[in-house]
Every structure is written in structure tokens, then in C-alpha cells.
Amino acid sequence: MKKSILILSVIGLALFMTSCLEEGSSNYADTTFVYLDSDDSGTMFGKTISLYSPSRIITSNSMIIMQPDDIKILAYSWNEENGTSNIRVDGEVYTADNVVISDDVDVDQTILRMSELPEVEEPVSFIEMMRPLYANSKEFMGDKWIFQYGYAAESGKKPHVEFFKRAEENEQGEIAIDINLTSVDSSDSSQTGNRAGYVVVDMTPLRMFAEGETPAGENIKIRFYYYVDGDLIPSTNAYELTIGEN
């Protein structure tokens, strides 16, 4: 059986399975995606997003120069001496761990295009695609969806991923979205071979579209399509988004 490139690849900060705890202590060090936000007083904080670690609310002085509604990969650590801080969001008080950030990585971001994918003569294949990380409620991470994928890297090139909504639903009545991979010139990329990449897509246009078509409180189903080994395949699962949830 072919082992997953996304699990076995080392991608910069060793994103996968980096959480560690000291025996008998609540101290931890982790590397995860983090959705950045600000509280009622303007204090920056982050909501951690990972398949392998618990979700946490974190804050740090290093976040002062970061922007709300952004997603980064952060390497951070916390111990009991660092303590916690209270943050207030819409009048509600939450506890955030005061973490030390040792590294941060920007994540490519794009927005869903509400138009058909233009005809592609020679589509570029992904090697694999993991299920997206997202929240059904816009409140948690602003309708930003995180995709992690495997691709074949070329020297002097970097991956460029775009998302296009098809005009018609598929046979199951699901919203169909094409994920298109291309390569663009990059002076700082010398990597070759099979690599892992990640991209954040803003799905706000789809929510705005669906709010005019779907009663509040109902779910829409979304199916993604992309090329793997030269074949256009659908995502294994359809993903639901609740309309009217903010």
C-alpha cells in the first residue's frame, strides 16, 4: 500500500503530529494552523486548528504585528509559568494560554471564484488531497477552508491552487467545485520531488450565494473535483455548510 506523502513528508515546521507534553505536566509545544482574531479590546489571539492536537485559544505579544482573519502555521509552546490571559469576545470571557511563538509561516490564500474553470488542455495532477479543515460556522474561522495536498515539485517553480464553482450542481444535487493546480515561477524554490503543500480558500462568496437560494438553518452540500494521476476525481466525501450560521 502506498503510504501517504502528506503524513511522511517533512514540510518546513513538521506540521503533522508535533504536539508533545511533559510527563505529569500540562506544558506543551505544538505546531498547527492558527486562525488569528482580535477581541473586543483589540487584543490579538489565535484559535488552533489541527487533526492531531486539541483546539486551543492562544495569545502572545508576537501576535501584535499579525492581522485578524489571517491563517498562519505557528510553532509555539506553553508552560505553567507563562500563565493565561482573559479575552473578551462579544461580551463573553474566554481564557487564552500565553504562548511563546518560535516560528511562523505564511499560508497561500485564495478566494473561491464563482465562475467555471476555464478549459485546461493539460491539467496538472495532485498526488493526493487531504480532507479540508473548516468550521461549519463562519464565526470560528471566517469561512476559511484549509486544504493540504501532495504535488510534484519542480526547481524554480511553486504550486498555485485555485478554486472554481461550477454553474450546475452535480447529479446528487451538490455544489460542485473544481480545484485547479498550476505551477508558477519562484526564485526561492529549488525543491524537487514529491512534496506537501497547503492553501487557504475563502468560501465567503459561496455562503453569500447560498443565502439567496437556501432557507436559513438548512445545509448545502459541497463536492470537490481535482486531478490525480491524470484522472478527474471527486472528493470522497461531500462537505456540509449550514446557511444562516454566522
The 8 nearest C-alpha neighbors of each residue, nearest first, counted from 0:
[[1, 2, 3, 4, 7, 6, 127, 126],
 [2, 0, 3, 4, 7, 127, 126, 6],
 [1, 3, 0, 4, 7, 6, 5, 8],
 [2, 4, 5, 6, 7, 1, 127, 8],
 [3, 5, 7, 6, 8, 2, 149, 195],
 [6, 4, 3, 8, 195, 7, 149, 148],
 [5, 7, 3, 4, 8, 15, 2, 9],
 [6, 8, 4, 5, 3, 9, 2, 15],
 [9, 7, 5, 4, 6, 10, 195, 194],
 [8, 10, 13, 11, 7, 12, 14, 195],
 [11, 9, 13, 12, 8, 195, 14, 194],
 [10, 12, 13, 9, 14, 104, 8, 195],
 [11, 13, 14, 10, 30, 74, 9, 102],
 [14, 12, 9, 10, 15, 11, 17, 30],
 [15, 13, 12, 30, 31, 17, 10, 16],
 [14, 16, 13, 17, 6, 51, 30, 31],
 [15, 17, 18, 51, 14, 52, 13, 30],
 [18, 16, 29, 15, 30, 19, 14, 13],
 [17, 19, 29, 28, 16, 52, 27, 30],
 [18, 20, 27, 28, 17, 29, 21, 26],
 [21, 19, 27, 26, 22, 25, 24, 18],
 [20, 22, 24, 26, 23, 19, 27, 25],
 [21, 23, 24, 20, 25, 26, 19, 27],
 [22, 24, 21, 25, 20, 26, 27, 19],
 [25, 23, 21, 26, 22, 20, 27, 79],
 [24, 26, 27, 20, 21, 23, 78, 79],
 [27, 25, 78, 24, 77, 20, 21, 79],
 [28, 26, 20, 19, 77, 76, 25, 29],
 [29, 27, 76, 19, 18, 75, 77, 20],
 [28, 30, 18, 17, 75, 74, 76, 31],
 [29, 31, 74, 73, 14, 17, 75, 72],
 [32, 30, 72, 73, 49, 48, 33, 14],
 [31, 33, 72, 48, 71, 47, 73, 49],
 [32, 34, 47, 46, 71, 70, 45, 48],
 [33, 35, 70, 46, 45, 69, 140, 47],
 [36, 34, 45, 67, 69, 68, 44, 70],
 [35, 37, 67, 44, 43, 68, 45, 34],
 [38, 36, 43, 41, 42, 44, 67, 39],
 [37, 39, 88, 41, 42, 40, 87, 86],
 [38, 40, 88, 41, 87, 89, 37, 42],
 [41, 39, 38, 42, 87, 37, 86, 88],
 [40, 42, 37, 38, 39, 43, 36, 44],
 [43, 41, 37, 38, 40, 44, 39, 86],
 [42, 44, 37, 36, 62, 41, 63, 58],
 [45, 43, 58, 36, 57, 37, 35, 42],
 [44, 46, 35, 57, 34, 56, 33, 36],
 [45, 47, 56, 34, 33, 55, 57, 48],
 [46, 48, 33, 54, 55, 32, 45, 31],
 [49, 47, 32, 33, 54, 31, 46, 50],
 [48, 50, 51, 52, 31, 32, 47, 54],
 [51, 49, 52, 48, 132, 53, 15, 16],
 [50, 52, 49, 16, 53, 15, 18, 17],
 [53, 51, 49, 50, 18, 54, 16, 48],
 [54, 52, 55, 51, 49, 47, 48, 50],
 [55, 53, 47, 48, 52, 46, 49, 56],
 [56, 54, 47, 46, 57, 53, 95, 96],
 [55, 57, 95, 46, 45, 96, 47, 44],
 [58, 56, 96, 95, 45, 44, 97, 55],
 [57, 59, 44, 97, 95, 96, 98, 45],
 [58, 60, 61, 62, 98, 97, 99, 57],
 [59, 61, 62, 63, 58, 43, 99, 97],
 [62, 60, 59, 63, 100, 64, 65, 99],
 [61, 63, 65, 60, 64, 59, 43, 58],
 [62, 64, 61, 65, 60, 43, 59, 42],
 [63, 65, 62, 66, 61, 60, 43, 67],
 [66, 64, 62, 63, 67, 35, 43, 61],
 [65, 67, 69, 68, 64, 35, 36, 63],
 [68, 66, 36, 35, 69, 37, 65, 43],
 [69, 67, 35, 36, 66, 34, 141, 70],
 [70, 68, 67, 35, 66, 34, 71, 36],
 [71, 69, 34, 33, 35, 32, 106, 68],
 [72, 70, 105, 33, 32, 106, 104, 73],
 [71, 73, 32, 104, 31, 103, 33, 105],
 [74, 72, 103, 30, 31, 102, 71, 75],
 [73, 75, 30, 102, 101, 100, 29, 103],
 [76, 74, 100, 99, 29, 101, 28, 73],
 [77, 75, 28, 99, 98, 27, 29, 100],
 [76, 78, 98, 27, 26, 28, 99, 81],
 [79, 77, 26, 80, 81, 27, 76, 25],
 [78, 80, 81, 82, 26, 77, 25, 83],
 [79, 81, 82, 78, 77, 83, 97, 26],
 [82, 80, 79, 78, 97, 77, 83, 98],
 [81, 83, 80, 79, 97, 96, 84, 78],
 [82, 84, 96, 97, 95, 94, 81, 85],
 [85, 83, 95, 94, 86, 96, 97, 82],
 [84, 86, 94, 93, 95, 92, 87, 83],
 [87, 85, 93, 92, 38, 94, 84, 88],
 [86, 88, 92, 91, 38, 90, 39, 93],
 [89, 87, 38, 91, 90, 39, 92, 86],
 [90, 88, 91, 39, 87, 38, 92, 86],
 [89, 91, 88, 87, 92, 39, 38, 86],
 [90, 92, 88, 87, 89, 93, 86, 39],
 [93, 91, 87, 86, 85, 88, 90, 94],
 [94, 92, 86, 85, 87, 95, 91, 88],
 [93, 95, 85, 84, 86, 83, 96, 92],
 [96, 94, 57, 56, 84, 83, 58, 85],
 [95, 97, 83, 57, 98, 58, 56, 82],
 [96, 98, 83, 58, 59, 81, 82, 57],
 [99, 97, 77, 76, 59, 96, 58, 75],
 [98, 100, 76, 75, 101, 77, 59, 97],
 [101, 99, 75, 102, 74, 98, 76, 73],
 [100, 102, 74, 75, 99, 103, 73, 76],
 [103, 101, 74, 100, 73, 104, 75, 72],
 [102, 104, 73, 72, 74, 71, 105, 101],
 [103, 105, 72, 71, 106, 73, 102, 12],
 [104, 106, 71, 72, 107, 103, 70, 108],
 [105, 107, 71, 198, 108, 104, 70, 197],
 [108, 106, 198, 199, 105, 109, 197, 159],
 [109, 107, 199, 198, 200, 106, 110, 201],
 [108, 110, 200, 199, 201, 161, 111, 107],
 [111, 109, 201, 200, 112, 202, 108, 162],
 [112, 110, 162, 202, 163, 201, 113, 200],
 [113, 111, 163, 114, 162, 164, 110, 204],
 [112, 114, 164, 163, 111, 115, 204, 205],
 [115, 113, 112, 164, 163, 165, 116, 166],
 [116, 114, 165, 163, 164, 117, 166, 113],
 [115, 117, 163, 118, 114, 177, 165, 164],
 [118, 116, 115, 119, 114, 163, 120, 179],
 [117, 119, 116, 120, 115, 122, 121, 179],
 [118, 120, 121, 122, 117, 116, 123, 179],
 [119, 121, 122, 118, 123, 117, 229, 116],
 [122, 120, 119, 123, 229, 118, 124, 181],
 [123, 121, 119, 120, 124, 226, 229, 180],
 [122, 124, 180, 181, 121, 125, 226, 229],
 [125, 123, 226, 227, 228, 229, 122, 126],
 [124, 126, 227, 150, 127, 149, 226, 123],
 [125, 127, 149, 150, 227, 124, 228, 128],
 [128, 126, 149, 125, 148, 227, 129, 150],
 [127, 129, 148, 147, 149, 130, 125, 126],
 [130, 128, 147, 148, 131, 146, 127, 5],
 [129, 131, 128, 132, 146, 147, 234, 236],
 [132, 130, 146, 145, 133, 129, 144, 147],
 [131, 133, 145, 144, 146, 130, 134, 48],
 [132, 134, 144, 131, 145, 143, 135, 142],
 [135, 133, 136, 139, 140, 137, 142, 132],
 [134, 136, 240, 241, 137, 133, 239, 244],
 [135, 137, 138, 134, 244, 245, 139, 241],
 [138, 136, 141, 142, 245, 139, 140, 135],
 [137, 139, 136, 245, 141, 140, 142, 244],
 [140, 138, 137, 136, 141, 134, 142, 46],
 [141, 139, 142, 143, 138, 137, 34, 134],
 [140, 142, 137, 143, 138, 139, 68, 203],
 [143, 141, 137, 202, 140, 203, 201, 144],
 [142, 144, 201, 141, 200, 140, 202, 199],
 [145, 143, 133, 200, 199, 132, 131, 142],
 [146, 144, 199, 132, 131, 198, 133, 200],
 [145, 147, 131, 198, 197, 199, 148, 144],
 [148, 146, 197, 129, 196, 128, 198, 145],
 [147, 149, 128, 196, 195, 127, 129, 197],
 [148, 150, 195, 126, 127, 194, 125, 5],
 [151, 149, 125, 126, 194, 193, 152, 195],
 [150, 152, 193, 192, 194, 153, 191, 149],
 [153, 151, 191, 192, 193, 150, 190, 194],
 [154, 152, 191, 156, 155, 190, 151, 192],
 [153, 155, 189, 190, 156, 191, 188, 152],
 [154, 156, 188, 185, 189, 186, 184, 153],
 [157, 155, 184, 185, 183, 153, 154, 182],
 [156, 158, 182, 183, 185, 184, 188, 159],
 [159, 157, 182, 181, 183, 160, 180, 156],
 [158, 160, 181, 182, 180, 183, 157, 161],
 [159, 161, 180, 179, 158, 181, 178, 162],
 [160, 162, 179, 178, 180, 159, 163, 109],
 [161, 163, 178, 111, 177, 112, 179, 176],
 [164, 162, 112, 177, 116, 176, 115, 114],
 [165, 163, 176, 113, 114, 115, 175, 112],
 [164, 166, 115, 167, 175, 176, 114, 163],
 [165, 167, 115, 164, 114, 168, 113, 175],
 [168, 166, 165, 169, 175, 174, 164, 172],
 [167, 169, 174, 172, 173, 175, 170, 166],
 [168, 170, 172, 171, 173, 175, 167, 174],
 [171, 169, 172, 168, 173, 167, 175, 174],
 [170, 172, 169, 173, 168, 174, 220, 222],
 [173, 171, 168, 169, 170, 174, 220, 167],
 [172, 174, 220, 168, 221, 171, 169, 175],
 [173, 175, 221, 168, 220, 222, 176, 169],
 [176, 174, 222, 165, 168, 223, 221, 173],
 [175, 177, 164, 223, 163, 165, 224, 222],
 [176, 178, 224, 163, 162, 223, 225, 179],
 [179, 177, 162, 225, 161, 224, 176, 163],
 [178, 180, 161, 160, 177, 162, 225, 181],
 [181, 179, 160, 123, 159, 161, 178, 158],
 [182, 180, 159, 158, 123, 160, 183, 179],
 [183, 181, 158, 157, 159, 156, 184, 180],
 [182, 184, 156, 157, 158, 185, 159, 181],
 [183, 185, 156, 155, 157, 186, 182, 188],
 [184, 186, 156, 155, 187, 188, 157, 183],
 [185, 187, 155, 188, 184, 156, 189, 154],
 [188, 186, 185, 189, 155, 156, 157, 154],
 [189, 187, 155, 185, 190, 186, 156, 154],
 [188, 190, 154, 155, 187, 191, 153, 156],
 [191, 189, 154, 188, 152, 153, 192, 155],
 [190, 192, 152, 153, 154, 189, 193, 151],
 [193, 191, 152, 151, 194, 190, 153, 150],
 [192, 194, 151, 150, 152, 149, 191, 195],
 [195, 193, 150, 149, 151, 152, 192, 196],
 [196, 194, 149, 148, 5, 150, 10, 8],
 [197, 195, 148, 147, 149, 194, 198, 150],
 [196, 198, 147, 146, 148, 106, 195, 199],
 [197, 199, 107, 146, 108, 145, 106, 200],
 [198, 200, 145, 108, 144, 107, 109, 143],
 [201, 199, 109, 110, 144, 143, 108, 202],
 [200, 202, 110, 143, 203, 142, 111, 109],
 [203, 201, 142, 205, 204, 111, 143, 200],
 [202, 204, 206, 205, 201, 142, 207, 111],
 [205, 203, 207, 206, 202, 208, 111, 113],
 [206, 204, 208, 203, 207, 202, 209, 111],
 [205, 207, 209, 203, 208, 204, 210, 202],
 [206, 208, 204, 210, 205, 209, 203, 211],
 [209, 207, 205, 206, 210, 211, 204, 212],
 [210, 208, 212, 206, 211, 213, 207, 205],
 [211, 209, 207, 213, 212, 208, 206, 242],
 [210, 212, 209, 208, 213, 207, 214, 206],
 [211, 213, 209, 210, 208, 214, 207, 215],
 [212, 214, 210, 209, 211, 215, 217, 242],
 [215, 213, 217, 216, 212, 210, 242, 243],
 [216, 214, 243, 242, 217, 213, 210, 244],
 [215, 217, 242, 243, 241, 214, 218, 244],
 [216, 218, 215, 241, 242, 214, 219, 213],
 [219, 217, 241, 240, 239, 242, 220, 216],
 [218, 220, 240, 239, 241, 221, 217, 173],
 [219, 221, 239, 173, 238, 237, 174, 218],
 [220, 222, 174, 238, 237, 173, 175, 239],
 [223, 221, 237, 175, 174, 234, 176, 173],
 [222, 224, 176, 234, 233, 177, 175, 221],
 [225, 223, 233, 177, 232, 178, 234, 176],
 [226, 224, 178, 231, 232, 177, 179, 227],
 [225, 227, 231, 124, 230, 229, 125, 232],
 [226, 228, 124, 125, 229, 230, 126, 231],
 [229, 227, 230, 124, 226, 126, 125, 231],
 [228, 230, 227, 226, 124, 231, 122, 123],
 [231, 229, 226, 227, 228, 232, 124, 225],
 [230, 232, 226, 225, 227, 224, 229, 233],
 [231, 233, 224, 225, 230, 226, 234, 227],
 [234, 232, 224, 223, 235, 225, 222, 231],
 [233, 235, 223, 236, 224, 222, 232, 237],
 [236, 234, 233, 237, 222, 130, 223, 232],
 [237, 235, 234, 238, 222, 130, 233, 223],
 [236, 238, 222, 221, 220, 239, 234, 235],
 [239, 237, 221, 220, 236, 222, 240, 219],
 [240, 238, 220, 219, 218, 221, 241, 237],
 [239, 241, 135, 218, 219, 242, 220, 238],
 [242, 240, 218, 217, 244, 216, 135, 243],
 [241, 243, 215, 216, 244, 217, 218, 210],
 [242, 244, 215, 216, 245, 241, 210, 217],
 [245, 243, 136, 242, 241, 137, 216, 135],
 [244, 137, 138, 136, 243, 242, 141, 139]]
